[in-house]
Amino acid sequence: MADASAEPANSGRRRILLWFRNDLRLLDNVIINEAVQKVQTGEYEVLPVYCYDPRFFAASPWGTTKTGPHRAAFLQQCVAGLRCSLQQLGSGLLVAVGAPEAVLPAALEGCGPGAGLVLCQEEVTSEETAVDAAVQQAIKGRAELVSQWGPSLLHVEDLPYQQGLQDMPDVFTRFKEQVEQDFKVRPEFPAPQPGQLPLPRSLPPQLRQQLTGELPGWQQLPWPAGQAPQQPQPNPKAALQFKGGEGEALARLRHYLWDTDLVATYFDIRNGMLGGDYSTKFAPWMAAGCLSPRTIYHETKVYEAQRVANKSTYWITFELLCRDFFRFYALKQGSRIFHSGGPAGLRLPWSSDPELWQRWAEGRTGMPLVDANMRELQQTGWMSNRGRQNVASYLALDLGCDWRRGGDLFEHLLLDYDPASNWGNWAAAAGLTGGRVNHFNITKQSKDYDPAGDYIRHWIPELKDVPTARIHEPWLMTEEEQQQYGVRMGVDYPLPIPASRFGRPHGGGAVGGDPAGPSKALGQLPALSATRPAAAAPAQLRVRGRSHSIAAMAHGQAGGGARRIVLFFRNDLRVRDNVIVHQAVQKVKAGEYDEVLPVYCYDPRFFAASPWGTTKTGPHRAAFLQQCVAGLRVSLQQLGSGLLVAVGAPEAVLPAALEGCAPGAGLVLCQEEVTSEETAVDAAVQRAIKGKAKLVRHWGPSLYHIDDLPFGEGLATLPNVFTPFREKVEKQCKVRPEFPAPQPGQLPLPRSLPPQLQQQLTGELPGWQQLPWPAGQAPQQPQPNPKAALQFKGGEAEALARLRHYLWDTDLVATYFDIRNGMLGGDYSTKFAPWMAAGCLSPRTVYHELKKYEAQRTANKSTYWVVFELIWRDFFRFYAAKQGNRIFHSGGPVGLRLPWSSDPELWQRWAEGSTGMPLVDANMRELQQTGWMSNRGRQNVASYLALDLGCDWRRGGDLFEHLLLDYDPASNWGNWAAAAGLTGGRVNHFNITKQSKDYDPAGDYIRHWIPELKNVPTARIHEPWLMSKQEQQQYGVQIGVDYPQPIPASRFARPQSDASYRVGGNPGFNGYRQSAAGGRSGGGRGRGGSRSGRSSRPRSEFDRYG
């Protein structure tokens, strides 16, 4: 190997990193060929690198390590073989244990800025492409990442399909027929020659050690902490003693073609199961990239020319095309190949019975062929193709178990695991790809493909003496036969599972699968655009409900002072699509104003105690808000502006921010709000700046602009239920274009500010203890919770990243409709809500990015449903503008005066999650610990509090205001009034136990948040009070001691109304949300609708965009 010692490096030297992954070979390797060409044409040095990436040794959602011991041992041999091959060329292989985004930047050390090039093979599934994205980010400015297509027989660019493969057939036969019409396989790339991959002349000691030192041993592989499995030993029963590496792969190819002529009989023997040569067994080397499909193809063509060409030799190409099909199918289908309903989108209630699963996985089903195959897989990492078809069919179609658990176990166990082939084949086996469903008769398959039973006896020693007449159906043996052959059915070998009880469930007609479990999708996708083209400004802008021309809003310069705009940020903490930012830019451009001072106030009002004693802003939202404010300051600083951040009431802060501004020459711009505490702030500010500046409010928080609504002045004709509102706005309204993000220099700061203002503009942001908590009541600062559905981080950049993730990076939006009611995990819903509530993400940005997605990818019910949710959010904002303070009254907008219970114990048990109803308790504990709860959870806990316990719904709304990350006054209080049946829409009184079984069928969400019930089986998890004392002892939970008995809710149900009180809200409680003088909250004083309007509302909703 060439010397990589401490010789001084040439500062002009450029370096190529050959980043090997699933391409561990020299022959026909596209990245090696590219490196050789670049070295021949320029001054490059080449450093080959391989990373044992912890991602692919981590635990899957079902608890298995993604890479199991058999494949890990095979992979170590492949890596060692590649290093040996490269050393023979005078090169080497740097092998590290760690994430590539950490290893590769270090491997560029000594390389000049921008002088590096990282070459890798292109992958198609999301876990792999996510690594690419992380690497690209990590090497930015130092090197370029270039991925090259290389893993298939046919090159993706040679396929007869359009960009994105959207016209590619979804079944193999039509694909094969189409590609064979103009069938061209590109030539192989030659193997490199000695000296063509020159190593760096100098490397730091650690890199040199990784390049030349010992390879990582078994214990050094990145197993999860404390979970390193036992290193596998050669199994004498294995079909073949697989050894990793390119040398071994080429030897196997030579053996199967030239040494034995087995290839000439392949078609007739390929469905065997016992022995080493019934099939090619090229798959493990192909999956690791030690053997190229083009090498197999071209070598077979040479064999056909020199020896024989027949159906068997053709069938080798047929199998390679089938492998190609699943790779291209994965590229087309994206995340759908990993969804519960598969690409076909059947929403099926798969069984979660742990015993069924365990018996299948361990080879104890009582079906000899299935059990023999599963035991072979567990013990060796290999199973025949025929066996794979049978065990998959049996799991999904006979037992009705979630096929993804089978795919997950195969990912863990198989030597030849390949994401596209594995998950595509499993989806097909479950009947979810649109092709023919192959439901195998296992006994017939056993008799057809293991007629003498030798394979079964080989792997099931319990049946070794059973004769052929009984080997396939041993349960038919009489007691005398069982005694004669030494096996007792049900004791030594299990009786078969009565599969007819557990068959594959029938489809429910949904349009997409549930992406619980492994969530993967396409990578290499377009990023969100940072800005959009500016739209023409409307001639009229709405300011506090009245129309003013732009010219009329301008004012002349008063002599002797600056003309200053103060941007008063509140729930609009972003620069993109922000109406007040856009207005400021336009006014500076027009010469109306000289300078712009952005301001944010931590207003003590919104940290004060509510009438029920909670602080209005709790710790989770406060921490999120701090991140949002910090993000906005950074964004503004990047534009040459900044953000003055103060702790204090805006009516005190904003007049000070106008200091140095000529009398009457100031302008305060803010976003218009609709609820009374917010509009009361506007009134206070307006009084405080009188004579110094004008306050101008612009509409900005909704999808549809309020001026575009067809409901008249004051929204007098706005429907009081959602469906007619939605139908009317969808027909008559258009979503306006976004405002563009400002450009550097467009928001010029004041040239001079007093020292205190300068400090608030440029100094440190207020810390946790400086926030305006009530005296002595500062809560503990929350820490990241590993159990949380998502680690929410505030700020516009994080919001846009989440939007990009949900649309472009994962295609989750394309299945949103079917997964939106989930409760466990980060991606069952968009989770845009916290960012939208803080104003880091505009609903119009979501809408327009979604429209772009629909144009470029797919438009379906799921993509529409995101818009549907945005319209829900709009409805509650406009409903609040119409109803005013009635949404805060005890009787709600419909004015029912009800004697709500004030029992403190009922309330406390609900709030703490100790009601004894597991679904309610799990949701409330999640909310208390993280600030988040799913939409489905919100509906259930609200229904339970108001309609089962009969507690004052406003206490629920108050606690949500305190706890929620995504608290928004209109959405929160409107939804709570609806949940209590007080808006005129349909009253949804949920059956909590049924909801629990429907939306958390396996009980995983409940166990996640209620550790007391972690050992309770699915049959009891939703109704633990039904457990006998023996069961309670068995599962380690004593009902009434460790976990509470349920509250007898029928004693506390929602009180009945007295018709004489249906005249308005409870006037004794107007003090909770104080009426503002003026402002939109007082608009539309008519009643909030009648009971007859219930049927038109589909359901009670909370964050209709989260």
PAPA-558801 format. One line per 4 residues: number of its first residue (from 1); for each residue x, y, z of C-alpha. Coordinates in steps of 0.5 Angstrom, whole numbers, plus 500, padded with zeros to 3 digits. Layout:
// residues N
NUM	X/Y/Z; ...
//
This chain:
// residues 1106
1	500/500/500; 502/507/499; 505/511/504; 500/515/508
5	505/518/513; 507/525/515; 510/528/508; 508/535/508
9	501/536/504; 501/540/497; 496/545/499; 494/545/492
13	492/538/492; 485/536/491; 482/530/495; 476/525/493
17	473/521/498; 470/515/496; 465/513/500; 463/506/500
21	456/504/503; 452/498/499; 458/498/493; 464/494/497
25	467/492/490; 472/494/485; 469/491/479; 464/495/475
29	464/500/481; 461/507/478; 464/511/484; 471/508/483
33	471/509/475; 469/516/476; 475/517/481; 480/514/476
37	478/519/471; 478/525/475; 485/523/477; 487/522/470
41	485/529/468; 487/533/475; 491/533/481; 487/529/486
45	488/524/491; 483/519/493; 481/517/500; 477/511/500
49	472/511/507; 467/506/510; 463/508/516; 459/503/520
53	453/508/521; 450/507/528; 443/508/525; 443/502/521
57	445/498/528; 440/502/532; 433/499/534; 427/499/530
61	420/501/532; 419/494/534; 425/493/538; 430/489/533
65	436/492/531; 436/493/524; 443/489/523; 443/483/526
69	449/478/528; 449/474/521; 449/480/517; 454/484/521
73	459/478/521; 458/478/513; 459/485/513; 465/485/517
77	468/480/512; 466/484/506; 469/491/509; 476/487/510
81	476/484/503; 475/491/500; 481/494/504; 485/488/502
85	483/489/495; 485/496/495; 491/495/499; 493/491/493
89	492/497/488; 497/501/493; 491/504/496; 487/503/502
93	480/503/506; 479/508/512; 474/504/516; 471/508/522
97	465/507/527; 461/513/527; 456/517/523; 458/519/516
101	456/526/517; 462/526/523; 467/521/519; 467/525/512
105	468/532/514; 474/529/519; 477/525/513; 477/532/509
109	482/535/514; 488/538/510; 484/539/504; 483/546/502
113	476/549/502; 472/547/497; 477/543/494; 474/536/496
117	469/531/492; 465/526/496; 463/520/491; 458/515/493
121	453/511/490; 446/513/489; 440/510/494; 433/511/493
125	430/509/500; 429/515/506; 434/512/511; 439/512/506
129	438/519/503; 437/522/510; 444/520/511; 446/523/504
133	443/530/506; 446/530/513; 453/529/510; 451/534/505
137	450/539/510; 456/537/514; 461/538/508; 458/544/506
141	463/549/504; 469/544/504; 467/539/499; 461/537/494
145	457/531/495; 456/527/488; 452/521/488; 452/516/482
149	447/511/480; 450/504/480; 446/499/484; 441/496/478
153	442/492/472; 438/497/468; 441/504/469; 435/509/471
157	436/514/465; 435/508/460; 428/506/462; 422/508/458
161	419/512/463; 418/519/465; 421/523/470; 419/520/477
165	417/514/474; 410/516/475; 408/512/468; 412/505/470
169	407/499/471; 406/497/478; 406/490/477; 413/486/474
173	410/483/468; 408/489/464; 415/492/467; 419/487/464
177	415/487/457; 416/494/457; 424/494/458; 425/488/454
181	423/492/448; 429/496/448; 433/492/452; 440/495/453
185	445/493/459; 451/498/459; 458/495/459; 461/494/466
189	466/499/469; 473/496/469; 477/495/475; 482/500/477
193	489/499/476; 495/499/481; 497/507/482; 490/509/479
197	487/511/486; 493/515/490; 492/516/497; 493/523/501
201	501/524/502; 499/526/509; 494/525/514; 493/526/521
205	494/520/526; 487/518/528; 486/518/520; 492/514/519
209	490/509/524; 483/508/521; 486/507/514; 492/502/516
213	490/500/523; 486/494/525; 479/494/523; 473/495/528
217	472/488/532; 465/485/534; 464/489/540; 467/496/537
221	461/495/532; 455/501/534; 451/496/537; 445/499/542
225	448/500/549; 449/493/552; 446/490/546; 451/487/543
229	449/480/541; 453/474/541; 458/473/535; 455/468/530
233	459/461/529; 459/457/522; 452/453/522; 454/446/519
237	446/445/518; 447/452/513; 445/451/506; 452/455/504
241	457/457/509; 457/465/506; 463/469/506; 463/476/505
245	468/480/500; 468/481/492; 473/475/492; 468/470/495
249	463/473/490; 466/472/484; 468/465/486; 461/464/487
253	459/466/480; 465/462/477; 462/456/481; 455/457/479
257	457/458/471; 463/455/469; 465/450/474; 459/446/475
261	454/448/469; 449/449/474; 446/455/471; 444/451/465
265	439/447/470; 437/453/474; 430/454/472; 428/447/474
269	432/447/481; 431/454/483; 425/452/488; 429/448/492
273	430/449/499; 435/444/502; 442/444/500; 447/450/497
277	446/449/489; 439/449/488; 439/457/487; 445/462/485
281	445/465/492; 448/471/489; 443/475/493; 448/477/500
285	454/479/495; 449/483/491; 446/486/497; 453/488/500
289	455/491/493; 460/485/493; 457/483/486; 454/488/481
293	448/485/477; 451/487/470; 457/483/472; 453/477/473
297	449/479/466; 455/480/462; 458/473/465; 452/470/463
301	452/472/456; 459/470/455; 457/463/458; 451/463/453
305	456/464/447; 461/459/449; 456/454/452; 449/454/452
309	443/459/452; 436/456/454; 430/458/459; 435/457/465
313	440/462/463; 435/467/461; 432/466/468; 438/469/471
317	436/475/467; 429/475/469; 431/475/476; 435/481/476
321	430/484/472; 425/483/478; 430/486/483; 431/492/478
325	423/492/479; 423/493/486; 428/498/486; 425/502/481
329	418/501/484; 421/504/491; 423/510/487; 416/511/484
333	412/509/491; 416/512/496; 414/512/503; 408/508/501
337	412/501/501; 413/502/508; 405/504/510; 400/499/513
341	396/499/507; 402/499/502; 402/502/496; 394/500/494
345	392/504/501; 388/499/504; 387/501/511; 386/494/515
349	386/492/522; 392/488/522; 392/483/528; 397/485/534
353	396/479/538; 403/478/541; 403/470/541; 401/469/534
357	407/474/532; 412/470/537; 410/463/534; 411/465/527
361	418/469/529; 420/463/533; 418/457/528; 412/454/533
365	406/455/528; 405/448/528; 406/448/520; 412/444/519
369	414/448/512; 413/455/515; 417/453/522; 423/450/518
373	424/456/514; 423/461/520; 428/456/524; 433/456/518
377	433/464/518; 434/465/525; 440/460/525; 443/462/519
381	440/469/516; 438/465/510; 432/462/507; 430/460/500
385	425/465/495; 420/459/496; 420/459/503; 420/467/504
389	414/467/499; 410/462/504; 412/465/511; 410/472/508
393	403/469/506; 402/465/512; 404/471/517; 399/476/513
397	394/472/509; 393/466/514; 394/470/521; 392/477/519
401	399/480/523; 402/486/521; 406/484/515; 411/490/517
405	413/486/523; 415/481/518; 419/486/514; 422/488/520
409	424/481/522; 427/480/515; 431/486/516; 434/484/522
413	436/477/520; 437/477/513; 444/476/510; 441/479/503
417	437/485/506; 436/490/501; 430/496/503; 427/496/496
421	427/488/495; 425/487/502; 419/492/503; 417/491/496
425	416/484/496; 413/484/503; 408/489/501; 406/484/495
429	406/478/499; 400/482/503; 397/483/497; 398/491/498
433	401/493/491; 396/492/486; 398/486/483; 396/479/484
437	395/476/491; 398/470/492; 395/466/498; 399/460/499
441	396/453/501; 402/452/506; 401/444/506; 400/444/498
445	407/448/498; 410/443/503; 408/437/499; 410/440/492
449	417/443/494; 419/438/500; 416/432/497; 420/427/502
453	420/432/508; 427/432/508; 428/440/509; 423/439/514
457	426/434/518; 433/438/517; 430/444/521; 425/441/526
461	429/435/529; 422/434/533; 419/431/527; 426/427/525
465	422/420/525; 416/422/522; 414/419/515; 413/422/509
469	406/420/509; 405/425/516; 411/430/515; 407/435/512
473	401/434/517; 403/431/523; 397/434/527; 393/428/523
477	397/423/527; 394/418/531; 396/417/539; 399/411/537
481	403/414/531; 405/419/535; 408/414/540; 411/410/535
485	415/416/532; 417/419/538; 413/426/538; 407/428/542
489	403/433/538; 401/439/543; 407/438/547; 414/436/543
493	411/440/537; 405/445/537; 399/444/534; 397/448/528
497	394/455/529; 387/455/527; 389/460/522; 382/461/519
501	380/465/526; 386/470/524; 385/471/516; 387/477/513
505	383/483/515; 378/486/509; 380/493/507; 376/499/509
509	376/503/503; 381/508/505; 386/511/500; 392/511/504
513	396/506/509; 398/508/516; 405/510/516; 406/507/523
517	413/503/524; 419/504/519; 417/511/516; 422/512/510
521	421/516/503; 424/518/497; 430/523/498; 434/527/493
525	428/532/493; 427/539/492; 428/544/498; 423/549/499
529	424/556/496; 426/561/501; 422/566/498; 416/567/492
533	415/572/487; 412/579/490; 405/579/489; 402/586/487
537	399/590/493; 392/590/494; 389/597/492; 385/597/499
541	388/594/506; 384/592/512; 385/596/518; 381/595/524
545	375/593/520; 375/599/515; 378/600/508; 383/606/507
549	387/607/501; 395/606/502; 396/614/500; 391/615/506
553	395/611/511; 402/615/509; 403/621/513; 408/627/511
557	415/628/515; 415/632/521; 421/637/521; 427/635/526
561	426/628/527; 426/621/524; 420/618/521; 420/611/524
565	416/605/523; 416/600/529; 414/593/527; 410/590/533
569	411/583/533; 406/578/537; 404/572/534; 407/573/527
573	414/571/529; 417/570/521; 419/574/516; 416/570/510
577	409/572/508; 409/577/514; 404/583/512; 407/588/517
581	414/586/514; 412/587/507; 408/594/509; 414/596/512
585	419/595/506; 414/598/501; 414/604/505; 421/605/506
589	422/604/498; 416/609/497; 420/614/501; 415/615/506
593	419/613/512; 427/613/514; 428/607/519; 425/601/521
597	425/598/529; 422/591/530; 420/590/537; 418/584/541
601	415/584/548; 414/579/553; 407/582/556; 406/580/563
605	399/580/561; 400/573/558; 404/570/564; 399/572/569
609	395/568/573; 388/566/570; 382/566/575; 383/558/576
613	390/560/578; 394/557/572; 399/562/569; 397/563/562
617	403/561/559; 406/555/562; 413/553/561; 413/548/555
621	410/554/551; 415/559/554; 421/555/552; 418/554/545
625	417/562/545; 424/564/547; 426/559/541; 421/563/536
629	424/570/539; 431/568/538; 430/565/531; 426/572/529
633	432/576/531; 437/572/528; 433/572/521; 432/580/522
637	440/580/523; 442/577/517; 438/582/513; 442/588/517
641	436/589/521; 435/586/529; 430/585/534; 429/589/540
645	426/585/545; 423/587/552; 420/585/558; 414/589/559
649	407/591/557; 407/594/550; 404/600/552; 410/602/556
653	415/599/551; 413/602/544; 413/609/546; 420/608/549
657	421/605/542; 419/611/538; 424/616/542; 428/620/537
661	422/620/532; 419/627/531; 412/628/533; 407/624/529
665	412/622/525; 412/615/527; 408/609/525; 407/602/529
669	405/596/525; 402/590/528; 398/584/526; 390/584/527
673	388/580/533; 380/578/534; 380/576/541; 379/581/547
677	385/580/551; 389/581/545; 385/587/542; 385/590/549
681	393/591/548; 392/594/542; 387/599/545; 392/601/551
685	398/602/545; 394/606/541; 392/611/548; 400/611/550
689	402/613/543; 397/618/541; 400/624/538; 407/620/537
693	405/615/532; 399/612/529; 397/604/530; 395/601/524
697	393/593/524; 393/589/518; 390/582/517; 395/577/517
701	393/570/521; 389/566/516; 389/562/510; 383/567/507
705	383/574/508; 378/577/512; 376/582/506; 375/576/501
709	370/573/505; 362/573/503; 359/574/509; 358/582/510
713	360/587/514; 362/584/521; 361/577/519; 354/578/520
717	352/572/515; 358/567/517; 355/560/519; 355/558/526
721	357/551/523; 363/549/519; 361/545/513; 357/551/510
725	362/556/512; 367/551/508; 363/550/502; 362/557/501
729	369/560/502; 371/554/497; 367/556/492; 367/564/492
733	374/565/495; 381/565/493; 388/564/497; 392/570/496
737	399/570/494; 404/570/499; 408/576/501; 416/575/499
741	421/575/505; 425/582/505; 432/582/502; 438/585/506
745	438/593/507; 430/593/506; 429/594/513; 434/600/515
749	435/600/523; 435/607/526; 442/610/526; 442/612/533
753	438/609/539; 438/611/547; 443/606/551; 437/602/554
757	434/601/547; 441/599/544; 442/594/549; 435/591/548
761	436/591/541; 443/588/541; 444/585/548; 443/578/551
765	435/576/550; 432/575/556; 433/569/560; 428/564/563
769	428/568/570; 427/574/567; 421/572/563; 415/576/567
773	412/570/571; 408/572/577; 412/574/583; 416/568/586
777	412/563/581; 417/562/576; 417/554/574; 422/550/572
781	425/550/565; 423/544/561; 428/539/559; 427/535/552
785	423/529/554; 425/523/550; 418/520/550; 415/526/547
789	412/525/540; 416/530/537; 422/535/540; 419/541/538
793	424/547/537; 421/554/536; 423/559/530; 421/560/523
797	427/556/520; 425/550/524; 418/551/522; 420/551/514
801	424/545/515; 418/541/518; 414/543/512; 419/541/508
805	420/534/512; 412/533/511; 412/534/504; 418/533/500
809	423/529/504; 418/524/506; 411/524/502; 408/523/509
813	403/529/506; 400/524/501; 398/519/506; 395/524/511
817	388/523/511; 389/516/513; 394/517/519; 392/523/522
821	388/520/528; 394/517/530; 397/518/537; 404/515/538
825	410/518/534; 412/524/530; 409/523/524; 402/521/524
829	400/529/523; 403/535/520; 405/538/527; 405/545/524
833	400/547/529; 406/550/535; 409/554/529; 403/557/526
837	400/559/533; 407/563/534; 406/565/527; 413/562/525
841	409/559/519; 404/562/515; 398/558/513; 399/561/506
845	406/558/506; 403/551/507; 398/552/502; 402/554/496
849	407/549/498; 402/544/498; 400/546/491; 407/546/488
853	407/539/491; 401/537/488; 403/539/481; 410/536/482
857	408/529/486; 401/527/487; 394/531/489; 389/526/493
861	384/526/498; 390/527/503; 393/533/500; 386/536/500
865	385/534/507; 391/539/509; 388/545/506; 381/542/509
869	384/543/516; 387/550/515; 380/552/513; 378/549/520
873	383/554/523; 380/560/519; 373/558/521; 374/558/529
877	378/565/528; 372/568/524; 367/565/528; 371/568/534
881	371/575/531; 363/574/530; 361/571/537; 366/576/541
885	366/574/548; 361/569/548; 366/564/546; 369/565/553
889	362/564/557; 359/558/561; 354/557/556; 358/558/550
893	355/562/544; 348/558/544; 347/561/551; 346/555/555
897	346/556/563; 348/550/566; 350/548/573; 357/545/571
901	360/541/577; 365/544/581; 368/538/584; 375/539/585
905	377/532/586; 374/530/579; 377/536/576; 384/534/579
909	384/527/577; 382/529/570; 388/534/570; 393/529/573
913	391/523/568; 388/519/574; 381/518/572; 382/511/571
917	380/511/563; 387/509/560; 386/513/554; 384/520/557
921	390/519/562; 395/517/557; 393/524/553; 393/528/559
925	400/526/562; 403/527/555; 400/534/555; 402/535/562
929	409/533/560; 410/535/553; 405/541/552; 403/536/546
933	397/532/545; 394/529/538; 387/532/535; 384/525/537
937	386/526/544; 384/533/545; 377/531/542; 376/525/547
941	379/529/554; 374/535/552; 368/530/551; 370/526/558
945	371/532/562; 365/536/560; 360/531/558; 362/525/562
949	364/528/568; 360/535/567; 366/539/569; 366/546/567
953	369/546/560; 372/553/561; 377/550/566; 379/545/561
957	380/551/556; 384/554/561; 389/548/563; 390/548/555
961	391/555/555; 397/554/560; 400/547/557; 399/547/550
965	405/549/545; 400/551/540; 395/555/544; 391/560/540
969	385/563/543; 380/562/537; 382/555/536; 382/553/543
973	376/556/546; 372/555/540; 373/548/540; 372/547/547
977	365/550/547; 364/546/541; 366/540/545; 361/542/551
981	356/542/546; 355/550/546; 356/552/539; 350/550/535
985	354/544/532; 353/537/533; 355/534/540; 360/529/540
989	359/525/546; 365/520/545; 365/513/548; 372/513/551
993	373/505/551; 371/505/544; 375/510/542; 381/507/545
997	380/501/542; 379/504/535; 385/509/535; 390/505/540
1001	388/498/538; 395/495/541; 395/499/547; 402/502/545
1005	400/509/546; 397/508/553; 403/503/555; 408/509/553
1009	405/514/558; 402/510/563; 408/505/566; 403/502/571
1013	400/499/565; 406/497/561; 405/489/562; 398/489/561
1017	396/485/555; 392/488/549; 386/484/551; 385/488/558
1021	389/495/556; 383/499/555; 379/496/560; 384/494/566
1025	378/495/571; 376/488/568; 382/484/570; 381/479/576
1029	385/479/582; 389/474/579; 391/478/572; 392/484/576
1033	398/480/580; 400/477/574; 401/483/570; 404/487/576
1037	398/492/577; 393/493/583; 387/497/580; 385/502/586
1041	392/502/588; 397/502/583; 392/505/578; 386/508/580
1045	379/505/579; 375/509/573; 370/515/576; 363/512/575
1049	362/518/570; 354/516/569; 354/520/576; 357/526/573
1053	354/527/566; 353/534/563; 348/537/566; 341/538/562
1057	339/545/560; 333/549/562; 330/552/556; 329/559/560
1061	336/560/560; 338/560/553; 338/567/552; 346/568/553
1065	352/567/556; 353/567/564; 354/574/565; 357/573/572
1069	363/570/568; 365/576/563; 371/577/567; 375/571/565
1073	376/574/558; 375/582/559; 371/585/553; 375/590/550
1077	373/597/548; 372/597/541; 376/591/537; 373/585/533
1081	371/581/539; 365/585/540; 363/584/533; 356/580/531
1085	352/580/538; 347/576/535; 346/569/538; 351/563/536
1089	346/559/532; 341/554/534; 341/546/536; 338/545/529
1093	344/546/526; 348/540/529; 347/535/523; 351/540/519
1097	358/539/523; 362/533/522; 366/533/529; 369/537/534
1101	376/539/533; 382/542/536; 388/544/532; 385/543/526
1105	392/544/522; 396/540/527
//
